[in-house]
Structure formats: structure tokens, C-alpha cells
Amino acid sequence: MNPRAVFYFCIFIFCTACVPESNKVLTEINVSLDDPEVRNIIKHEVEQNLDSLKIYAESIDPTHRYLAAKAFASYQNVEALPILDSLLKDPLKRVAAMAAYSIGQIGKEESENTLIEAFKSRDTSSVDNIVNSNILEAIGKLGSRKMLDAMADVSTYRKTDTLLLLGQVRSFYQYSLRGIVSEKATQKAVEYINDADYPQQVRLMAAHYLARSNQVDVNNFKFQLTQALVKEEDVDIKMAIALSLRKTTDPEVQEILLEQLELQQDDRVKMNLIRALSSQDYINGAEKMINLLSDPSLPVASSAADFFIANGNKDDATVYRALAREDRPWLIKSKLYYAVFKNLPYYYTKTLSATRWELIQQVKKEENAYARASFIQALSNDPGAYAEVIKLMEDAEEPAVKTAIVQTLGNIINHPEFDLTFKTSSRYAKRTILTFLQEQLKESDAGITAEIGNILATKESRLIPLIDSTNFLDTAKMNLKLPRDVEGYHAIERAIANLKGVSDPVLTKLDANFTPDFALLEEFKDKPIVIVKTNKGIFNIELMPAEAPISTFNFLKLVKENYFDGVKIHRVVPNFVTQIGCNRGDGYGSLDYSITSEVGPLHYDGEAYVGMASAGLHTESSQWFVTHSPTPHLDGNYSIFGRVIEGMDVILKTEIGDEIQDIIIKQI
């Protein structure tokens, strides 16, 4: 090479090496919480700075664009729609897909055309499918009935087009949550369920579409579904199919459900089979349910007790009472007593009085606060018990018991046989209850206030005609502290609106005031694992700081402060969730700050997800839960910040009142 050529070659290499980093085309998304710009975006999300997020949405760095789009999934501001519309055309598909998801979260009908125009329909094998999938799901959250029918008509998706199929059935599901269903969509869902060659995620969502919405009619497909139930091997899908069959009362279907219950080994499937049988003929299922009341699995036994609550009759009420007297766990006994009162008419005065006395004695001798609360709630269907329930407040100390007393009075006052029970003294009974509730409001107790607000927010409440002023509610509202008491605050706002004849009240919005401590990253790895020790055993959670940094940092902060040590598990809904973190023990406990919601784009498509409990957007604080099974109705509403990776069997055997003894951060 001659000297001149060497000179120009060296100049070329030097100039290429000196091209500024900002001029290079970036094509990878890398969410590193060590990156100062990533931290800035998170802070802007917390502070809901629209203008700053818009700047990052126009960044040359796709990570910044992605995170800006993701922020709008929780910061659901309609002013962000033009920004997201632009990001729908982003050359990086993950960014465009995130934009589509966030548009769905904002949920404005006028976005339907924008989403349709962004849908790439030319080639179902295209790399655009991640975008198309999110577009379809987003349309389910905001689209028209006409669009649902159009999507249900699509027959060109192949069994290998997993993302497109998943987007389609998620759209069906989201439509159903809005009360919009289609016979064509139902037929398509049944087709997917019955063909095991379709992807598991698709079949699972199709089954939940059929199971979740009361508007979906399965009667035309009941035998196809029973056939699918019998041959299905996937537990998650089998659970959902079983639940879908609660919508039919065909005797042949009931026979198959009973056969499956006899054969089934998985407790979660058993529970859903029992739920399905609760809508079937009572006589054919009752004997089996009596036997299951003694099942070694408490959740299964509890589901059997629920059968008698949902499907019992007055002729067997004395049988339920006899079963409740037997040596059983308090949860089962309390549900059986509930079934007695629910099924006995008001004119069975002697039996009602005797059972009421029996139950009150059970309340007085019970040492477990959660058991006392449960026995008190069993009186919810006994209007004649109101005076005894009020009297129980004299000795009540624990928040769970006090809240249960007020909640029970709310159920009593709204009982359909309340006026028939008291006849000419009905007004006196109502006035006594109202006076008691007004006195309780003076305590400024978060749980009591929330329950009273809920009672008076009911349009049909018999107490409304007795109230001529909202002054006592205004005072109660002023005595609450935000954001800690947000549930009570909103309940009182709804009650005030109800008394004033306002059907759609505007509730006070919270501004999340928790800023994540990024210094925690210096102590813990990218995916820290926490070890949760309970009185039932140990389970491990892998946290997800990159997906939900605010929730993760808040959780780690509380763990470091030993906040959860000694806290009771206050809520267990079999086959749904175990909920933890209430410092009161009744579900109304919170802290003096709230954190920002982080509701996208993960899905509750399996068991073991760890999510933040919430009373609405940006109201999360200290309470969290673990799912027992797929719960897609939580998608887009509750932040996911971790997953149980070991010890799920411990979660499934937890009971209300179990205790968190310690939580340790493993990776340091």
C-alpha cells in the first residue's frame, strides 16, 4: 500500500472511531437501574411529569422510549395519547408493543381506530406479532362491539401463531370484563379449549373467558366443555373449564362433575368442581359435600361449606346446625352457621333464636380474634341478632372483630327480610343501628369508618331515609388521614354522594409520595430473593426490580425495617390469593405514604405471582398478595413485583391468622 493510501485509511479509521455515541443507532432495550437516565425516568413516572416523559419518548435510546411508554400504563393520562400514538410507529417492536399496551390501559374509545391502523395484517408470521398481540388486547379494553365480532370472525391464525392467538383471546376476555360478549367469540374459545394442539397460554385464556364473565352463555357448548374437562391434563386449564360449567344446570353435566370430583387429586381443581356443583341440583350433591366437610384439606372443606351457603335449603337448616356443632375448624363451623341463617326464613323464630344464642356463646368463648370475627359475620343473615351484635362491641378490642361487627350490621340492615322480622318496630331497629354507627364514626377508626361508608353508599340502604344531613359524615371524613385511610375516605365520599343523589361521585385522587431509594442497588443484586418465614413454613420470592422498581424498593425498605415481622396473614381466599402486610389485621391497615402503581405489561397467567394490594390507582402501600392460580382479571390493575420460586405449598396451606415471623433478604 502506498504512503498516500495508508494516510487516508488511518484518517478513515480515526474518524469512524470518533463518531459520537449519540449518532449510533441503538436497537436494544436494556433496563439497568444503575443507569442515571433510567432512574430519572422512574422519578418522572412517580412525579407524573408528562413533559419530561414526553422528552424521553422522543429519545434516540429505545430503552428510554420503552420506559416512557411503560410509565403511561400506570400514569393513565389522556394527554399522553398523542405521545403513545407516535410510539406505535416506533421501529423497535417492543417499544411499539408497550405503547399499544398503555393505550389500552388509558381505555379511551377514540383510540380504537389508531390501534386498528397500527395493526400489521399482511403476514401472520411477521415479527410484528408482539405489537399485533398487544394491539388486540388493548382493543379488548376500549373497543366497540362491532370490533369484537370482527375479531371473532378471524380464522386465518395458525396454531403456531401464539402471539396473535393470545392477543385475540385476551381481547375476548377484556371485552367480557366490560360486559361485552359475542357468541362467535365463545364458539372460538370452545374451539381452542378442545384442541390440545393450540398453545397452552391460548387455551388457558380461552377457558378463563368462559369462566369469568356471567354474560358468557355456555349452554350451547356444555357437552363440548364436559368432554374437555374429562380429558384435560393441564391443571390450570381444567380449573377454569370446571368453573365455566357452573353456568349450566344440566343433570348430565352434574353427573360428570361429581365423577370428576371423586377422581380428582388436585385440591384446586376440587374446589372449582365444588363451585360448579353449587349451581346444580342440591340433593344430588349434598351428601358428597357433607363428606367433604371433613376433608383433610381446609380449603376443600371450606369450599364444601360454601356449597351449603350457596345452594342450601330451609329443610336442611337443622342439619347444617348439627354439623356446625361437631368438632371442626372454626372456619368450617362459622360457614355452616352462616348457612343456617341464610336458609331459614324469618318466621322460624324458635330455631333462629336458639341458633343465635348458640353462636353468641361461641363468639364469647373463642380466643382467636379471626374466629370471633368469622362467627360474628355468620349472623349477617339474622336481622333479629342486631341488638346482640351491637352489644358485642363493648368487649371488642381487635380491629378485625370491630370491623366484622360493623360489616355484619350493614348486612343485617340490608337483609330482604329485615322489615318482615320487626314489622311495627322496624323503624326503631333502624334508628338504633344508625345511632350506633354514628357513635362509632367518632372513633375515627379506619376500618370501622370504611365499613360504615360502604353501608351508607348503598342506594337501597334502609338507613338513608332516616338521615337528613351529611354533617356527621363530613366530620368523619375530616378525621381521616390521607393516604393512610384512603379506603375509608373514598367510602365516606361515596356515602355523601349517595345521600345527595349523586350517582357517579368523583373521588379524591392520591399523589404517590414514595421515591425509590436507588442506594438499595448497592446492597442487593438485580433480582434479589427474599426468604419469608411463617408459622406454617418458609417460601422464597424472587423480586423483579427491573419490571416494578417502585414496588420492589418499597418492599425491600419495609423488609429492612422489619415491618412485616409479627404481622398476621389477614386474608386467604382459597384458589385465589393469600394477602399479607396489614398492620391492623383487618385489611384496612396502611402506612403514611402511598406508592405509584406499576400495572404493565406482565400478566397473572399462573400461580405464585406476588402483587401489590390496592384500593385504586396509586394507593398501594404495605399490603401484598400471592396468587394461588391464574387470575387474569387482575391484569392491568395490580402491580406484579415478584414470584414465589420455592415453597408454594406453604402458601397454599396458609390460613387467616397465620403469622409472618421473619423476612430475610438472601442475595447481599
C-alpha positions in Angstrom: 0.0 0.0 0.0 1.5 3.4 -1.0 2.0 6.1 1.7 -1.0 8.2 0.5 -3.4 5.2 0.7 -2.1 4.4 4.2 -2.6 8.0 5.3 -6.3 8.1 4.1 -7.0 4.7 5.6 -5.8 5.9 9.0 -7.9 9.0 8.7 -11.0 6.9 7.9 -10.3 4.6 11.0 -9.8 7.6 13.2 -13.0 9.4 12.1 -15.1 6.2 12.4 -13.8 5.6 15.9 -14.6 9.2 16.9 -18.3 9.1 15.7 -20.2 10.3 18.8 -22.1 7.6 20.7 -25.3 9.6 20.3 -25.2 9.2 16.5 -25.2 5.4 16.6 -28.5 3.7 16.0 -29.5 1.8 19.2 -31.6 -1.3 18.7 -31.6 -3.0 22.1 -33.7 -2.3 25.2 -31.6 -2.7 28.4 -33.3 -1.6 31.6 -30.4 -1.2 34.0 -31.3 0.5 37.3 -27.7 1.6 37.5 -28.3 3.9 34.6 -28.9 7.5 35.8 -31.3 8.2 32.9 -33.4 5.1 33.7 -33.6 6.4 37.3 -34.7 9.8 36.1 -37.5 8.2 34.0 -38.7 6.3 37.1 -38.6 9.5 39.2 -40.6 11.3 36.5 -43.1 8.4 36.5 -43.5 8.8 40.3 -43.9 12.5 40.0 -46.2 12.1 36.9 -44.2 14.7 34.9 -45.8 14.5 31.5 -43.5 16.9 29.7 -40.4 15.1 31.0 -41.7 11.7 29.9 -42.5 13.1 26.5 -38.9 14.2 26.1 -37.8 10.6 26.9 -40.4 9.2 24.5 -38.5 11.1 21.7 -35.1 9.8 22.8 -32.8 8.1 20.4 -32.3 5.4 23.1 -35.1 2.7 22.7 -34.8 1.9 26.4 -35.8 5.4 27.3 -38.7 5.3 24.8 -39.8 1.9 26.1 -39.8 3.1 29.7 -41.6 6.3 28.9 -44.3 4.3 27.1 -44.5 1.9 30.1 -44.9 4.7 32.5 -48.1 5.7 30.8 -49.6 2.3 31.5 -50.0 3.4 35.2 -49.9 7.2 34.7 -53.1 6.9 32.8 -53.3 10.5 31.4 -55.3 11.1 28.2 -52.9 13.8 27.3 -50.3 11.1 26.8 -52.3 9.5 23.9 -50.6 11.6 21.1 -47.2 10.5 22.5 -48.3 6.9 22.6 -49.8 7.1 19.1 -46.5 8.2 17.8 -44.7 5.4 19.6 -47.0 2.9 18.0 -45.0 3.5 14.8 -41.6 3.0 16.6 -39.1 1.0 14.6 -38.4 -1.1 17.6 -41.2 -3.6 18.1 -41.0 -3.8 21.9 -41.5 -0.1 22.1 -44.5 -0.1 19.8 -45.9 -3.1 21.7 -45.5 -1.2 25.0 -47.3 1.8 23.5 -50.2 -0.4 22.4 -50.5 -1.8 25.9 -50.5 1.6 27.5 -53.1 2.9 25.1 -55.3 0.0 26.3 -54.7 1.0 29.9 -55.9 4.5 29.3 -59.0 3.0 27.7 -60.4 5.7 25.5 -62.8 4.6 22.8 -61.4 7.0 20.3 -58.1 5.0 20.3 -59.8 2.1 18.5 -59.1 3.4 15.0 -55.5 4.3 15.9 -54.9 0.8 17.1 -56.6 -0.8 14.0 -54.4 1.3 11.7 -51.3 0.2 13.5 -52.2 -3.5 13.2 -50.0 -5.2 10.6 -52.2 -7.8 8.9 -50.2 -8.8 5.9 -48.2 -11.8 7.3 -49.1 -13.7 10.4 -45.5 -14.9 10.7 -44.2 -11.4 10.8 -42.0 -10.1 13.7 -44.8 -7.5 14.2 -46.8 -10.1 16.1 -45.7 -8.8 19.5 -47.2 -5.4 18.5 -50.3 -7.0 17.0 -50.8 -9.1 20.1 -50.8 -6.1 22.4 -53.0 -4.1 20.0 -55.6 -6.9 20.1 -55.5 -7.0 23.9 -55.8 -3.2 24.0 -58.8 -3.2 21.8 -60.5 -5.5 24.3 -60.2 -2.8 26.9 -61.7 0.0 24.8 -63.1 -1.3 21.5 -66.7 -1.4 20.1 -69.0 -4.5 20.0 -68.6 -4.4 16.2 -64.8 -4.8 16.5 -65.3 -7.8 18.9 -67.4 -9.6 16.2 -64.8 -8.8 13.6 -62.0 -10.3 15.7 -64.1 -13.4 16.5 -64.6 -13.9 12.7 -60.9 -14.2 12.1 -60.0 -17.7 11.0 -56.6 -17.2 9.4 -54.4 -17.5 12.5 -52.4 -20.7 12.6 -51.8 -22.9 15.7 -48.2 -21.7 15.6 -49.2 -18.0 15.7 -49.1 -18.0 19.5 -48.9 -14.2 20.0 -51.8 -13.4 17.6 -54.0 -16.1 19.2 -53.1 -14.9 22.6 -53.9 -11.3 21.7 -57.2 -12.5 20.3 -58.4 -14.4 23.4 -57.1 -11.8 25.8 -59.2 -9.3 23.8 -62.2 -11.6 24.2 -61.5 -11.7 27.9 -61.1 -8.0 28.3 -64.3 -7.4 26.4 -66.1 -9.8 28.8 -64.9 -7.9 31.8 -66.6 -4.9 30.3 -69.8 -7.0 29.9 -69.5 -7.2 26.2 -69.6 -10.8 24.8 -70.1 -12.5 21.5 -71.5 -15.9 20.6 -68.8 -16.1 17.9 -66.1 -15.4 20.4 -67.5 -18.0 22.7 -67.5 -20.6 19.9 -63.9 -19.7 19.1 -62.9 -20.1 22.7 -64.5 -23.5 22.9 -62.7 -24.5 19.7 -59.3 -23.5 21.2 -60.0 -25.4 24.5 -61.0 -28.6 22.8 -57.9 -28.8 20.6 -54.7 -29.6 22.6 -52.6 -28.5 19.6 -53.2 -24.9 20.4 -50.7 -23.2 22.7 -51.3 -23.7 26.4 -51.5 -20.0 27.1 -54.2 -19.5 24.5 -56.3 -22.4 25.8 -55.9 -21.1 29.3 -57.2 -17.6 28.4 -60.0 -19.1 26.4 -61.1 -21.2 29.4 -61.0 -18.1 31.7 -63.0 -16.1 29.1 -65.7 -18.8 29.5 -65.4 -19.0 33.3 -65.1 -15.4 34.4 -67.9 -13.4 32.8 -71.5 -14.0 33.8 -72.6 -12.7 30.4 -71.0 -15.6 28.6 -73.6 -18.3 28.0 -72.1 -21.8 27.8 -75.3 -23.8 27.5 -74.8 -24.4 23.7 -71.4 -25.8 24.4 -71.9 -27.6 27.7 -71.2 -31.1 26.4 -68.1 -30.0 24.5 -66.9 -28.4 27.7 -67.6 -31.5 29.8 -65.7 -33.6 27.3 -62.8 -31.1 27.5 -62.9 -31.3 31.3 -62.6 -35.0 31.4 -59.7 -35.3 29.0 -57.8 -32.1 30.1 -54.5 -32.8 31.8 -53.3 -29.2 32.4 -54.4 -28.3 36.0 -54.8 -24.6 35.3 -57.0 -25.1 32.2 -59.0 -27.8 34.0 -59.7 -25.5 36.9 -61.1 -22.8 34.5 -63.2 -25.3 32.5 -64.7 -26.6 35.7 -65.7 -23.1 36.8 -67.3 -22.3 33.4 -69.7 -25.2 34.0 -71.3 -23.5 37.0 -73.4 -21.7 34.4 -75.3 -24.7 33.3 -77.7 -26.9 35.4 -77.9 -29.9 33.1 -78.2 -33.2 35.1 -75.7 -35.0 32.8 -73.2 -32.2 33.4 -73.7 -32.6 37.2 -73.1 -36.3 37.0 -69.8 -35.7 35.2 -68.8 -33.0 37.7 -69.4 -35.4 40.6 -67.4 -38.2 38.9 -64.5 -35.8 38.3 -64.7 -34.7 42.0 -64.4 -38.3 43.0 -61.4 -38.9 40.8 -59.6 -35.6 41.2 -56.4 -35.3 43.3 -55.5 -31.7 42.9 -57.2 -29.6 45.6 -57.6 -26.5 43.4 -59.5 -28.4 40.8 -61.7 -30.0 43.5 -62.5 -26.5 44.8 -63.7 -25.3 41.4 -65.7 -28.5 40.8 -67.4 -27.8 44.1 -68.1 -24.2 43.0 -69.6 -25.6 39.7 -71.8 -28.0 41.6 -73.2 -25.2 43.8 -75.4 -24.2 40.8 -76.6 -27.8 40.2 -79.3 -29.9 41.8 -78.9 -29.7 45.6 -80.0 -33.2 46.5 -77.5 -35.0 44.3 -74.6 -33.0 45.6 -75.4 -32.6 49.3 -74.3 -36.0 50.6 -70.9 -35.7 48.8 -70.4 -32.2 50.3 -71.2 -33.4 53.8 -68.4 -35.9 53.5 -66.0 -33.2 52.1 -66.6 -31.0 55.2 -64.2 -33.4 56.9 -61.6 -33.3 54.1 -58.0 -33.0 55.4 -57.5 -30.0 53.1 -59.1 -27.0 54.8 -59.6 -25.1 51.5 -61.6 -28.1 50.1 -63.6 -28.4 53.3 -64.3 -24.7 53.2 -65.5 -24.9 49.6 -67.9 -27.7 50.7 -69.3 -25.4 53.4 -69.7 -22.7 50.8 -71.9 -25.2 48.8 -74.5 -25.1 51.6 -74.4 -21.3 51.8 -74.9 -21.0 48.0 -77.2 -23.9 47.4 -78.8 -24.9 50.7 -82.5 -25.1 51.7 -84.6 -24.5 54.8 -85.5 -28.1 55.2 -81.8 -29.0 55.9 -81.0 -26.0 58.0 -81.1 -28.1 61.2 -78.7 -30.5 59.5 -76.2 -27.6 59.0 -76.7 -26.6 62.6 -75.9 -30.2 63.8 -72.8 -30.3 61.5 -71.6 -27.0 62.9 -71.8 -28.3 66.5 -69.3 -31.1 65.6 -65.6 -30.8 66.2 -64.4 -28.8 63.2 -62.0 -26.0 62.4 -63.6 -22.6 63.2 -63.8 -21.5 59.6 -66.0 -24.5 58.7 -68.2 -24.1 61.8 -68.8 -20.4 61.1 -69.7 -21.1 57.5 -72.1 -23.8 58.5 -73.8 -21.4 60.9 -73.9 -18.8 58.1 -75.7 -21.4 56.0 -78.3 -22.0 58.8 -79.2 -18.3 58.9 -79.1 -17.8 55.2 -81.6 -20.6 54.6 -84.0 -20.2 57.5 -87.0 -17.9 56.9 -87.7 -15.1 59.4 -90.7 -16.9 60.8 -88.7 -19.9 62.1 -88.3 -17.8 65.3 -87.6 -20.6 67.8 -84.8 -22.2 65.7 -83.3 -18.8 64.8 -83.3 -17.7 68.5 -81.7 -21.0 69.7 -79.1 -20.9 67.0 -78.3 -17.2 67.6 -77.8 -17.9 71.3 -75.6 -20.8 70.5 -73.5 -18.7 68.1 -73.1 -15.8 70.5 -71.7 -18.2 73.1 -69.3 -19.4 70.6 -68.1 -15.8 69.9 -67.7 -15.2 73.7 -65.6 -18.3 74.4 -63.4 -18.1 71.2 -59.9 -16.8 71.8 -58.8 -16.4 68.2 -59.8 -12.9 67.0 -60.3 -14.0 63.4 -62.5 -16.9 64.5 -64.6 -14.4 66.6 -64.9 -12.2 63.6 -66.0 -15.1 61.4 -68.6 -16.2 63.9 -70.0 -12.7 64.2 -70.2 -12.5 60.4 -72.3 -15.7 60.4 -75.1 -13.6 61.9 -75.2 -11.4 58.8 -78.4 -13.2 57.7 -80.2 -12.9 61.0 -81.9 -9.5 61.4 -83.1 -10.4 64.8 -79.5 -10.5 66.0 -78.8 -6.8 65.6 -79.0 -5.9 69.3 -76.7 -8.7 70.3 -74.2 -7.7 67.6 -74.2 -4.1 68.8 -73.6 -5.4 72.4 -70.5 -7.3 71.3 -68.7 -4.1 70.6 -68.5 -3.5 74.4 -65.8 -6.2 74.7 -64.3 -5.9 71.2 -60.6 -5.0 71.2 -59.1 -6.2 67.9 -59.7 -4.2 64.7 -60.7 -7.4 62.9 -63.5 -8.0 65.4 -64.7 -4.4 65.4 -64.8 -4.2 61.7 -66.7 -7.5 61.5 -69.3 -6.2 63.9 -70.0 -3.1 61.7 -69.9 -5.2 58.5 -72.4 -7.6 59.9 -74.8 -4.8 60.9 -74.5 -3.5 57.3 -75.6 -6.9 56.0 -78.4 -7.1 58.6 -79.9 -3.7 57.7 -79.9 -4.6 54.0 -81.4 -8.1 54.6 -84.5 -8.6 52.4 -86.5 -9.8 55.5 -85.5 -7.0 57.8 -88.8 -5.2 57.8 -90.8 -8.5 58.0 -88.8 -9.5 61.1 -89.6 -6.4 63.1 -92.9 -5.3 61.5 -94.2 -2.3 63.5 -90.8 -1.9 65.4 -88.8 -1.8 62.2 -88.2 1.9 62.3 -87.0 1.7 65.9 -84.5 -1.1 65.0 -83.2 1.0 62.1 -82.8 4.1 64.3 -80.9 2.1 66.9 -78.5 0.8 64.3 -78.0 4.2 62.7 -77.3 5.8 66.1 -74.8 3.1 66.9 -73.0 3.6 63.6 -72.9 7.4 64.1 -71.3 6.9 67.5 -68.7 4.5 66.1 -67.7 7.1 63.5 -66.5 9.4 66.3 -63.7 6.8 67.0 -62.0 7.7 63.6 -61.1 4.1 63.2 -60.1 3.4 59.6 -61.8 0.0 59.2 -65.0 1.0 61.0 -65.3 4.2 59.0 -64.8 2.4 55.7 -67.4 -0.2 56.6 -69.9 2.5 57.7 -69.2 4.4 54.5 -69.9 1.3 52.4 -73.2 0.7 54.2 -74.4 4.3 53.6 -73.1 4.3 50.0 -75.6 1.5 49.1 -78.6 3.1 47.3 -81.0 0.6 48.7 -79.9 1.0 52.3 -82.8 1.3 54.7 -80.9 3.9 56.8 -80.9 6.5 54.1 -84.5 7.8 54.7 -83.5 8.4 58.4 -80.6 10.7 57.5 -81.3 14.4 56.9 -77.8 15.8 57.0 -74.3 14.7 55.9 -72.6 16.7 58.7 -71.6 13.6 60.7 -70.0 12.1 57.5 -68.2 15.3 56.7 -66.8 15.3 60.2 -65.7 11.6 59.9 -64.0 12.4 56.6 -62.0 15.3 58.2 -60.8 13.0 60.9 -59.2 10.5 58.5 -55.6 10.8 57.4 -54.6 10.5 53.8 -53.1 8.5 52.2 -53.2 6.0 55.1 -57.0 5.9 55.4 -57.8 6.2 51.6 -60.3 3.3 51.6 -62.4 4.9 54.4 -62.0 8.3 52.8 -63.4 7.1 49.5 -66.2 5.1 51.2 -67.3 8.2 53.1 -67.2 10.2 49.8 -69.4 7.7 48.1 -71.8 7.7 51.1 -72.0 11.5 51.0 -72.7 11.4 47.2 -75.4 8.8 47.7 -77.2 10.9 50.3 -77.0 13.9 47.9 -78.3 11.9 45.0 -75.0 11.9 43.1 -74.7 8.6 41.2 -71.1 8.9 39.9 -69.0 10.7 42.5 -65.6 12.0 41.8 -63.3 10.5 44.4 -60.2 12.2 45.8 -57.1 11.1 43.9 -53.8 10.4 45.7 -50.5 11.6 44.6 -48.0 8.9 45.4 -45.2 10.3 47.5 -42.7 7.5 47.7 -39.4 8.0 45.9 -37.4 4.8 45.4 -34.1 4.5 47.2 -31.7 3.5 44.5 -28.9 3.1 47.0 -30.5 -0.3 47.8 -29.0 -1.5 44.5 -25.6 -1.2 46.1 -26.6 -3.8 48.6 -28.7 -6.2 46.5 -28.3 -7.9 43.1 -30.6 -7.3 40.1 -33.1 -9.9 41.2 -32.9 -10.2 45.0 -34.5 -13.2 46.7 -36.3 -12.8 50.0 -36.9 -15.7 52.4 -40.3 -15.4 54.1 -40.6 -17.4 57.3 -44.1 -18.1 58.6 -45.5 -20.4 61.4 -46.5 -22.8 58.5 -43.1 -22.9 56.8 -40.9 -21.0 54.5 -41.3 -19.6 51.0 -38.9 -17.7 48.8 -39.8 -14.8 46.5 -37.7 -13.6 43.6 -38.3 -9.9 43.2 -38.5 -8.0 39.9 -36.8 -4.6 40.3 -36.4 -4.0 36.5 -40.2 -4.7 35.9 -41.5 -3.0 39.0 -38.8 -0.9 40.7 -41.0 1.2 42.9 -42.9 -1.7 44.3 -39.7 -3.7 44.8 -37.8 -0.9 46.5 -40.7 -0.2 48.8 -40.9 -3.9 49.7 -37.2 -4.1 50.4 -37.4 -0.9 52.5 -40.1 -2.4 54.7 -38.2 -5.7 55.0 -35.1 -3.9 56.2 -37.2 -2.1 58.8 -38.6 -5.5 60.0 -42.1 -4.1 59.3 -43.6 -7.5 58.4 -42.2 -9.3 61.4 -45.2 -10.5 63.5 -47.8 -9.3 61.0 -50.8 -11.6 60.6 -52.0 -13.1 57.3 -55.4 -11.3 57.3 -56.9 -12.6 54.1 -56.9 -16.1 52.5 -59.3 -16.8 49.6 -58.8 -20.4 48.6 -57.7 -20.9 45.0 -57.3 -17.1 44.7 -54.8 -15.2 47.0 -53.1 -15.1 50.3 -52.8 -11.4 51.4 -50.2 -10.0 53.9 -49.0 -6.7 55.2 -51.9 -5.1 57.1 -50.7 -3.6 60.3 -54.2 -3.6 61.8 -55.1 -7.2 60.8 -58.4 -6.4 59.3 -57.4 -5.4 55.8 -57.6 -1.6 56.4 -54.1 -1.1 57.7 -51.7 1.0 55.7 -48.8 3.5 56.0 -48.5 7.3 55.9 -47.4 7.1 52.3 -48.5 5.5 49.1 -46.5 4.3 46.1 -47.1 4.6 42.3 -48.9 1.7 40.6 -46.9 -0.3 38.1 -49.5 -2.2 36.1 -47.9 -3.4 32.9 -47.2 -5.4 30.9 -46.9 -8.6 33.0 -49.9 -11.0 33.3 -51.2 -13.1 36.2 -51.1 -16.2 34.0 -50.1 -18.7 36.6 -49.8 -19.3 40.3 -47.2 -17.7 42.6 -47.2 -14.2 41.4 -46.6 -11.6 44.0 -48.6 -8.4 43.6 -49.4 -5.2 45.5 -52.8 -4.9 47.1 -54.6 -1.7 46.0 -57.7 0.4 46.7 -57.3 2.1 43.4 -54.6 3.7 41.2 -51.5 4.8 43.2 -52.9 3.7 46.6 -50.5 0.8 47.2 -48.5 0.9 50.4 -47.7 -2.1 52.6 -50.1 -4.9 51.6 -49.2 -7.6 49.1 -50.5 -10.9 48.0 -49.5 -14.2 46.4 -51.8 -15.8 43.8 -52.8 -19.5 44.2 -53.7 -20.0 40.5 -54.0 -18.0 37.2 -56.0 -14.8 37.9 -56.2 -12.8 34.7 -58.9 -10.5 36.0 -56.1 -8.8 38.0 -54.1 -8.0 34.8 -53.6 -4.3 34.3 -55.0 -3.5 37.8 -52.5 -4.8 40.3 -48.7 -4.4 40.2 -46.6 -7.6 39.9 -43.2 -7.2 41.6 -42.2 -10.8 42.3 -42.9 -14.5 42.1 -42.6 -17.3 44.6 -39.9 -19.7 43.4 -39.9 -22.1 46.3 -42.4 -23.1 49.0 -45.7 -22.6 47.1 -47.0 -25.5 49.1 -46.6 -23.3 52.2 -48.7 -20.5 50.6 -51.5 -23.0 49.7 -51.8 -24.2 53.3 -51.8 -20.8 55.0 -54.8 -19.7 57.0 -56.2 -16.4 58.2 -54.3 -15.5 61.4 -51.1 -17.2 60.5 -48.1 -15.1 61.2 -45.1 -13.7 59.3 -42.2 -14.4 61.7 -39.3 -13.0 59.7 -38.3 -12.0 56.2 -34.7 -12.1 55.1 -33.1 -10.7 52.0 -31.0 -13.6 50.6 -28.8 -12.0 48.0 -26.4 -9.5 49.5 
